[in-house]
Amino acid sequence: MGSFDEGYKTFESNLKQRPKDSRGAVWDLAGMGSILFFQRNFTDSEKIWERVFEERKKHNIVWGKLEMTTFQYLTLNELGKEFDLQIIRDLIKEKESNSEDFSEELFFRLYKLLGDEKYLTKSYEKVQEELNKVEEDLKAVYLDYPIEKQIIAEYKKVVGEKD
């Protein structure tokens, strides 16, 4: 938890140092909301995600909408609150139609939100693609990254059972 705490403090400090109406506040707030989510502090995470979307609207920010909405909905899901999955499906189609890249983490979060195994498989495939680019002596380090470890473990648990 220590590195999460440090990360949160860094985002919080950056936010305080920004000019009042800085568009960059969205980035810092999103980082804070993600960290609170990872720490399972869903109530505070929800509040931060509300601020993220207020700032996005105020500054007419279009980048990162699927990623941020996914985290917001995962948070709401943990709190047992309602949300509209059609919005996520529409954002996925929009991102695909713009030929935008999906990160392995985004695919994984979509799998967690939607429960659709195809996103887990795509996430795992992205990890494997990246692993092929890593120098041999650094592969173990890459595979030890938290997100990559989660993806591989979940893939082996869910898809590995079918093999």
Buried (B, 14 or more C-beta within 10 A) or exposed (E): EEEBEEBBEBBBEBBEEBEEEBBBBBBBBBBBBBBBBBBEBBEBBBBBBBBBBEBBEEBEBEEBBBBBBBBBBBBBBBEEEEBEEEEBEEBBEEBEEEEEEBEBBBBBBBBBBBEEEEBBBBBBBBBEEBBEEEEEEEEEEBEEEEBBEBBBEBBEEBEEEEE
